Amino acid sequence: MSDPLAGPTGPGHDMATGGLAPGGLAGYPPEDHFLRDLDVTVELRADGTARGTIPVGPDTLVAGGWPRAGIVGVLVDSVAGAAAVMTARPDRVATADMTLHLFRPLTGPEVAVEASVMRRGRTTVVIEATVTDGAVGGPLGWATLTFALLAARAHQTPPGDAFRLTETVRTAFGGRQSGRSVLERIGWGPDGRQADMSEPAGDLVDLVHLEVDEYVRNTFGAVQGGIVALLADEAARRAAPGTVVADLHLAFLAPCKVGPIVGRARLLEPPGVGAGAVLVELRDAGAGGRVTTVADAGVVVPAATVGR
């Protein structure tokens, strides 16, 4: 489970994965941050739903025109988290897990996510998210996320109606600031290796490294949950070269705070007529190598899935 954020003012997005709030949190994100480079926009509505967009560009695409699951995960995480925070008020939330399914290649001009609450219980909030791309032909994908409810801290509980929206609030983080793509800025470590995994492997193999800096942190100082999804996506595709990730499930066990974060993977089932399967494990090497995230990815060969 990822750590909650310390949203100190207003109706803040108090989750470790998104760090969004109506109007934004003061000073977040910094000028050099992946949310700015992806041009993320999020809208919160008075009915508790949320919508967000990312324009299509090189970072959002992989082979065969398929959406990059990790980048879609960034948007899903941010939008669903915003909806969860508004629903959980005045309590805080922390992401417990994310499941993302992608159905087809991208054909529209943007990736858009619509999120709504499926259930708010005593201990969890479950959010459903539909992914589209502005094109005719049905949804691009679908996701569910579970958030654990954490009791509000006294100094973080706003008075009265501070959490109640009466109109749509839109937060736009602006266009590219660094002049580089998010993937180029992150780098994935010095080796950029791929695994030779034509057959199922018995051992996990180190495939990607992520340095923890302000570019990928949330307001709590941990790696933002969408970047965790992107790291898992990259490790899975390197474990099965020539494939794309069509399904991704992540269990957040602990925050990624120190780094480097090491993405390890092994091929469970090679892709064939159907999807293959990859197991991914993320460890924080600077925190004693503790496991922070476990993910399983369904991988497909793009040519075999176009028009599904």
N, C-alpha and C positions, 0 to 999 in steps of 0.2 A: 504493500500500500504506500502510495506516495504521500509525503508530508503536506500538511496544510500550509497556506501562506499566511503571512501576517498583514492582512489588508487593513491598514489603520484608519482609513477615512471613508465615510460614505458607504454605499452598497457595494463593497468590494468583492471581487472574484477571489474567494479565500481558498482556492484549491491550488495544489502544486502544479497542475498541468497547464492551466491556461493563463492565469494571472490577469484576467480582464475584468473590467468594471465599467458601469455607465460613466462615460467621460474619461475612463482610464484611471490608473493609480498615479499619484504624483511621482514624476521621475521615471516611470516605467511605461514602455520599455526604453532603454537608453538609445542613443542615436545609432550606435552600431549593434543592431540586434536583428535576429532572423525574422521576427514578426514584421519589421519594417521592410526587409528585403523581399519578403513574400507578398507584401502589400495586402495584408490581412485586414478585412473589415468585418465587424460584428455589430448586429442590431439586437437590442433587447426590447421586448414588447410588453405592454401592460398586462396581457393575458398569460404571461409566463413563458411564452415561446421565444425562440431566438433564431436568427439567421446570420450566416456569415459567408463571405466569398473570398476566393483567391483567383486572380487572373491566370489563364493558362500560359505557360512559358516553358523554357527548357527544364526547369526544376520539377515541373509537374508531370513530365512525360517520360516513359520508358519504351522499350521495344514494342513495335506494333501499334503505337499510339495509345497504349494503355496508360491510365493514370498511375503515378507512383504512389503506392499504398501509404508510404510513410508521410508524404506531403498531405495526402488526403487526411491521414490521421492527425496531423497538426491542426487542420481546420475543424475536424470532428471534435477533437479534444477541447478546443477553445470554445466552440459554440455550445456544445453539450454542457461544458463546465459552467458557462455563463447562465444557462437555464437552470442548472442544478443549484447554483448559489442563490438565485432569486427565489427558488422554491424552498430551499432549506432555511431561509432567514428566520430568526437571527443566528441560527447555528452555522457552523463552518462545514465544509465538505473536503474529503480527500478521495482521489480516484482509486478504486479497487481493481477494476478491470475494464478492458475495452475489447469489443469484437467488431470487426469491419469486414464486410463482404463487398467486392467489386464485381460488376456484371459484364462490362464491355469496355471497348476503347473509348477514349475521349473524342467527341466530335464538335463540342460547343466551345464558346469563348472563355468560359470560366468554370471553376469548381464551386458549387454552392451547397451549403448544408442547412437544412431546416431541422431544428431540434425541439422536442416537446417532452413533457413528463409522462412516463408510463405509470409510475407509482412512487408515492412518497410514503415510506413506512416509518416505524419508530427508529430504525437504525440505518436505513439506506434510502437512497433516491436512485431510481432507474430511469434513464433517459433514452429515448428512441430518436434516431437521426436518419433522415433521408438525404442521399447525396445525388445531385443533379449537375448537368453541365450546360443548361440552356438550350439543349437540342431536342428535337422531336424524336421519340423512340423509347420513352420510359426512363426510369431512374438509372443513374450511373452506379449506385451502390446503396448500402443500408448498414446501419451500425446500432449497437446498444452499448451503453456504459453504465456501470454501477459505481455509485459514490457512497462512501461511508459518512454518516452524520457524526460530527464532533461538536460537543457543547461549546457555545460561544464563550469567549473570555470576556470578563467584565469590561475591560478597557476597549474591547472591539465591538461591543453591542451598541448600535446606534439608537437614539431615542425615537420614540413615537413612530411616525410614518416614514422614517428615512429610507426604508427599503421599498416602499410602495411606488411603483411607476404608474404614472397616469398617461404617458404617451411613449412612443417609440424613442429609444435612445440609441444613437449610432456612434460607434467608435471606429475611426479609421487611423491606421498606423502609418500611412504614407508610403511612397514608393521606395525603390532601392536607395539605400544610403551608402553602402560600402562599395558599390560599383562592381561587385562580384556576385555570382550565384550563391545561394545558400550551400549547395554541395561543394563548390570550390572553396568557400570560406571555412567550412568544417574540415574538409580534407581527408577524414577517415584514417589517419595514421600514415606512417612513412612507407609501409610496404604495399598497400593497396592490393593485397593478394586475393586470389580466388582459390577455391578448393577444387581438387580433382576428385569429384564425388559422383562418378557414374553409377556406383552401387551404394547401397546403404552402408553407413560407417558406424563403427562402434564407439568412437570417441569424439568428443567435441573438439573443434579446431578453432583457434583464434583467427578471426578474419578482419575485424575492424576495431579501431581505437578512436575514442572521442575524448579530446581534451576539454576539460570543464573550465569555461571562462564566462565573462558577462554576456557574450553573444548568445549563449544557449541557456542561460539561467532564467528562472522565474523570480518573483519577488521574495521568495523564501531563501534563495541562494542555491537551490537544487536545479538539476537539468529539467527543463520543461517537458511535460509528458509527451507532447507531440514529437519532440526530438528523440525521445526514447523509442517511440514507434518508428521513426525514420531510421534509427540505428538498427533496430530489429529487422526492418525491411531490407536494409542494405546487407546485413549478415546473411539473411535467408537467400537473397538472390546470388550472393557470391558462393553460397554452398551448392547452388544449382544453377550454374552459368547458362545463359540463354533462355531463362525463364523470367516471368514476372510474378509478383505476389498478388493473388486474387482474393485471398482470405487471410486475415491476420487476427489472432487473439493474443492479448497481452494480460498478464497478471502482474500488477505492481506490488512488489513485496517490501521495498525500502527505497528511500530517496537516493538519487545519484548525486553526490555532493562534492566529492574530492577529486576523483579522476586520476589517471585516465579511466574511462569506462570501456571495458573490453567486451566486444561482441563475439561470442563463440557459437558455433552451430554444427549440426550434423544432419545429414540427409537420412530421413526415415524411410521414404519411399520415392523412387525416381518418378518424374512425370512421364506419362505415356499417353494413352488415349484419354485418360482422366488426369486429375490433378495429382502432383506429387506432394510430399509433406516434409517439412524441415523443422527441427527443434532448435530454438535459439535461447541462449542464456546470456544475460548481461551481468557483469561483475564490476564492482568499484575497486580497482586495483589499489587506490590510495586509502581505502578504508578496510584494509585487511583482506581484500578479495571477496567481500561479502556479495552474495547474489542479490541483485536489486530487482530484476525483472526476468520472468520466464515467458516465452512466447512460442506459439506454434503457427506456422505459415503454410498455407496451401499455395503451391506454385504451379503455373501452367506455362506451356509453350505458346507464345502469342498467336502464331499462325493457326494453331489448332482450336483457338477459342474465339476468333473473330466471328461476330454474328450470332453468338450464343443467345 
